[in-house]
């Protein structure tokens, strides 16, 4: 034990001192970091794809997430992935790319929608092996839209139609919702004042077969641990 020059209180050398930056910027001590076999990725705000969004936008850059997913797949110490979403959607191709990678991973994956999993966030939410949604969280289902200058030719409509079919096919294949039901929810004109589509809240997303279960963080982690244990038993 030693004594500080500024205080008469003893200082234990065996207790780790938190980084000064953490104390100055956040006003809190650094939390302990135990070894874990589960990795968590958060997808929040707007999914940024081919175009850089304004700095005031809260974004998740897909080129940052993809290397993390590759590293998780290759890391033998990580046995499961937890994806937490609170997103308004964003770039369609970028969101679909993230969904495709999550769906193709060999390690167990669980997603949890908190706040919102809107637009292209829907395929990402259903891409995991099992999905949860908080009771108060919402998911907006609507058709694909383009903003900005669009050339008014038949090819433009055909491109949008094909991309729409890609999204619908992915969601149907990775959830329990029927294609006819999904299309009906997408093109609903009676719910949104300035748009077409449907907002599903918590249990509604489960009732339509889009999400597996209503639950929070504890339920999601427990389910992921079950999937990890199940995979280990099957590998024996």
Protein Blocks (a to p, Z undefined) as FASTA:
>chain_A
ZZdfkbcbdcdfklccddfklmmmnopacddddddfbdcdddehjadfkbccdfklccdd
fklmmmmmmmmmmmmkbmbdcdddddebdafklmmmmmmmmmmpcbdcddddehiaehjl
mmmmmmpmbdcddfkbccdddddddedjddddfklmmmmmmmmmmmmmmmmmmmcbdfkl
mmmmmmpcklbmkbgcdddehjlmmmnomambdcdfklmmmmmmmmmmmmmmmmZZ
